[in-house]
């Protein structure tokens, strides 16, 4: 039997946002069972925005949430860490409109959550289990989810760059594996796209301290890459953060082929708009159904 969780004690950090470039302070607080992950804008009298697909506002170069005109931008790295470290319930206080980018990965959030500790609550954890295949595709990109008794991601990316090219990764999400293999992977971009993105009002807070920048032939960051396939690992990180907007731990196999934030969120919306695509079960029910399927 598995139970919902929250954190043991509050933790805090601060930094600048990747796209808006604004400074912000963040505190993560324990929350009761059934709360989910909820952002509170402390600069706006604690206005609440649940981390839910229902409040997705923009999904171009980051995933942003909005409720009644109030914005929380670039949520995916923090949500990815919370999901992967099995934190079901938390209040996230923030005093500006964008979650700080920190070092461009979710590792600082993982370390902060380890400092906070995990507290088991008295409510049984309920999983969303996919019951049939679903897909979203367009412009040579596709994302699918298939029924499974585990949460497994298959990510395939391609960038026309000598260091990147095509990269593939299959990953089953557990706290330890995520901390070691996914969390340190940083957001990245290409030098030839920087002016265009700045003209769009993006990456105002970007630097080599919080993002990997690929030049035509190499990497601008003096320290190089953290992994040879850091881009696909970061895409997995982003994918987990976007799927976390479902609001429950997931049982399903996700296959993403050159997909991005918009397609991730489109998949989530498509699933949640059709209750025949999924069932909500306890962990023990998952085991029972797998056993029944094997016998039959």
C-alpha positions in Angstrom: 0.0 0.0 0.0 1.3 3.4 -0.9 0.4 6.8 0.6 0.4 10.4 -0.5 3.4 12.5 0.6 4.4 16.0 1.3 7.7 17.5 2.6 8.8 17.4 6.2 9.9 21.1 6.6 9.8 24.3 4.5 12.8 25.1 2.2 13.6 28.2 0.2 15.8 29.5 -2.6 16.0 32.5 -5.0 17.2 33.4 -8.4 16.3 35.0 -11.7 13.8 33.8 -14.4 15.2 32.4 -17.7 12.8 34.3 -20.0 11.5 37.4 -18.0 14.9 37.9 -16.2 13.1 38.9 -13.0 14.4 38.0 -9.6 12.1 35.8 -7.4 12.1 34.1 -4.0 10.6 30.7 -3.6 9.5 28.8 -0.5 8.2 25.2 -0.7 5.9 24.4 2.2 4.2 21.1 3.5 0.6 20.7 2.5 -2.2 18.3 3.6 -3.2 15.2 1.6 -5.4 16.1 -1.4 -3.9 19.5 -1.9 -1.7 18.7 -4.9 0.9 21.2 -6.0 -0.3 24.8 -5.6 1.6 28.0 -6.4 0.9 31.1 -4.3 1.9 34.5 -5.5 2.9 36.2 -2.3 3.3 39.5 -4.1 -0.4 39.3 -4.9 -1.9 38.5 -1.5 -1.2 34.8 -1.8 -3.2 34.3 -5.0 -3.3 30.6 -5.8 -2.7 28.8 -9.1 -2.9 25.0 -8.9 -0.3 23.2 -11.0 -2.9 21.7 -13.3 -3.5 21.2 -17.1 -6.6 23.3 -16.5 -4.5 26.4 -16.0 -1.9 26.1 -18.8 -1.4 29.5 -20.5 1.6 29.4 -22.8 3.8 26.5 -24.0 6.2 27.9 -26.6 9.6 27.9 -25.0 8.4 27.0 -21.5 5.3 25.9 -19.7 3.4 28.7 -18.0 0.2 28.6 -15.8 -2.4 31.4 -15.6 -5.5 31.9 -13.5 -7.7 35.0 -13.7 -4.9 36.8 -15.5 -2.2 35.9 -12.9 0.8 34.2 -14.4 3.4 31.7 -13.2 6.0 31.1 -15.9 8.6 28.3 -16.5 7.2 25.8 -14.1 8.5 22.6 -15.7 11.8 22.1 -13.9 10.3 22.5 -10.5 7.3 20.3 -11.3 9.6 17.7 -12.8 11.6 17.5 -9.6 8.5 17.4 -7.3 7.0 14.6 -9.4 10.1 12.5 -9.7 11.0 12.8 -6.0 7.4 11.6 -5.2 6.1 14.8 -3.6 2.3 14.8 -4.1 1.4 17.8 -2.0 3.1 21.1 -1.5 2.5 24.9 -1.4 5.0 26.9 -3.5 5.2 30.5 -2.5 6.7 32.8 -5.1 7.0 36.6 -5.1 7.2 37.2 -8.9 5.8 35.8 -12.2 8.6 33.3 -13.1 10.1 30.3 -11.3 13.9 30.9 -11.1 16.0 29.0 -13.6 18.8 28.4 -11.0 21.5 26.4 -12.9 19.2 25.5 -15.8 18.6 21.9 -14.6 16.3 20.5 -11.8 19.2 19.3 -9.7 19.1 22.4 -7.3 15.4 21.6 -6.8 16.2 17.9 -6.1 18.8 18.9 -3.5 16.3 21.3 -1.9 13.7 18.6 -1.7 16.2 16.2 -0.1 16.9 18.9 2.5 13.1 19.2 3.1 12.6 15.5 3.5 9.6 13.4 2.6 6.6 13.0 5.0 4.1 10.2 4.4 0.5 11.2 4.9 -2.6 9.1 5.9 -4.3 9.0 2.5 -3.7 6.3 -0.1 -2.0 7.4 -3.2 -4.1 7.1 -6.4 -2.6 6.6 -9.8 -3.8 7.6 -13.3 -3.5 4.4 -15.4 -4.0 4.7 -19.2 -6.4 2.1 -20.5 -5.8 2.5 -24.3 -3.3 4.1 -26.6 -3.5 7.8 -27.4 -1.4 10.0 -29.6 -0.9 13.6 -30.8 1.1 14.4 -33.9 1.9 17.1 -36.5 4.8 18.7 -38.4 6.9 15.5 -38.2 6.5 15.3 -34.4 4.6 12.8 -32.4 3.9 11.8 -28.8 2.1 8.7 -27.7 1.1 7.1 -24.5 0.4 3.3 -24.1 -1.0 1.4 -21.2 1.6 0.0 -18.8 1.9 -0.9 -15.1 4.9 1.4 -14.9 5.8 5.0 -15.8 8.4 4.7 -18.6 9.5 7.4 -21.0 11.1 6.9 -24.5 12.4 10.2 -25.9 13.8 10.7 -29.3 15.2 14.1 -30.4 17.0 15.4 -33.5 18.9 18.7 -33.9 21.1 19.4 -37.0 24.3 19.9 -35.0 27.5 17.9 -35.1 27.5 17.3 -31.3 23.8 16.7 -30.9 22.3 15.0 -34.0 19.8 12.3 -33.1 19.6 11.1 -29.5 17.4 8.5 -27.8 16.8 7.6 -24.2 14.5 5.2 -22.5 13.9 6.0 -18.8 11.8 4.6 -16.0 11.2 7.3 -13.4 12.5 6.6 -9.8 13.8 9.2 -7.4 17.4 7.8 -7.4 17.6 7.3 -11.1 16.1 10.7 -11.8 18.6 12.4 -9.4 21.6 10.8 -11.0 20.6 10.6 -14.7 18.1 13.3 -15.5 18.1 16.1 -12.9 21.6 17.5 -13.7 20.8 18.0 -17.5 20.5 21.7 -18.3 18.3 23.6 -20.6 20.0 24.4 -23.9 19.9 26.6 -27.0 21.8 27.4 -30.2 23.9 30.5 -30.7 22.3 31.3 -34.1 18.8 31.5 -32.5 19.7 33.8 -29.6 18.9 37.1 -31.4 15.6 35.9 -32.6 14.6 34.7 -29.1 15.6 38.0 -27.5 13.6 39.9 -30.2 10.6 37.7 -29.0 11.1 38.9 -25.5 12.6 35.6 -24.3 15.8 34.5 -22.5 16.3 37.8 -20.8 17.8 36.0 -17.8 19.9 33.5 -19.8 23.6 33.1 -19.2 26.3 30.4 -19.5 25.6 29.8 -15.8 22.1 28.5 -16.4 22.0 27.2 -19.9 24.1 25.2 -22.5 24.8 27.2 -25.6 25.8 25.3 -28.8 27.9 27.2 -31.3 28.1 26.0 -35.0 30.7 23.4 -34.1 30.8 23.0 -30.4 29.7 24.3 -26.9 30.3 27.8 -25.7 30.2 26.8 -22.0 33.8 26.5 -20.7 33.0 23.3 -18.7 31.4 21.6 -21.6 28.5 19.1 -21.3 27.5 17.2 -18.2 26.6 14.2 -20.4 27.4 13.4 -24.0 23.6 13.2 -24.5 22.6 16.1 -22.2 20.0 17.5 -24.7 17.8 14.3 -24.7 18.1 14.0 -20.9 16.9 17.5 -20.5 14.0 16.8 -22.9 13.0 13.9 -20.6 13.2 16.3 -17.6 10.9 18.7 -19.4 8.5 16.0 -20.4 8.1 14.8 -16.8 7.4 18.3 -15.7 4.7 18.8 -18.3 3.1 15.4 -17.6 3.0 16.3 -13.9 0.2 18.7 -14.8 -2.1 15.6 -14.9 -2.0 16.0 -11.1 -1.5 12.3 -10.2 1.3 9.8 -10.5 1.0 8.1 -13.9 1.1 4.5 -15.1 1.8 4.4 -18.8 4.5 4.3 -21.4 5.2 7.6 -23.1 7.0 7.7 -26.5 8.0 11.2 -27.6 9.5 11.8 -31.0 10.8 15.4 -31.4 8.0 16.6 -29.3 8.1 19.8 -27.2 6.1 21.6 -24.5 3.1 22.3 -26.7 2.8 18.7 -27.8 3.4 17.4 -24.2 0.5 19.6 -22.9 -1.7 18.7 -25.9 -1.3 15.0 -24.9 -2.2 15.8 -21.3 -5.3 17.8 -22.3 -6.4 15.1 -24.7 -6.1 12.4 -22.0 -7.9 14.4 -19.4 -10.7 15.5 -21.7 -11.8 11.8 -22.2 -12.4 9.8 -19.0 -12.6 6.6 -21.1 -8.9 6.8 -21.7 -7.9 6.2 -18.1 -8.8 4.9 -14.7 -7.8 6.1 -11.3 -6.6 3.3 -9.1 -4.6 2.5 -5.9 -1.2 0.9 -6.3 -2.5 -2.4 -5.0 -5.2 -2.5 -7.6 -2.4 -2.1 -10.2 -0.7 -5.2 -8.9 -4.0 -7.2 -8.8 -5.0 -6.2 -12.4 -1.6 -7.2 -13.7 -1.8 -10.6 -11.9 -5.4 -11.1 -13.3 -4.2 -10.3 -16.8 -1.4 -12.9 -16.6 -3.8 -15.6 -15.3 -6.5 -14.9 -17.9 
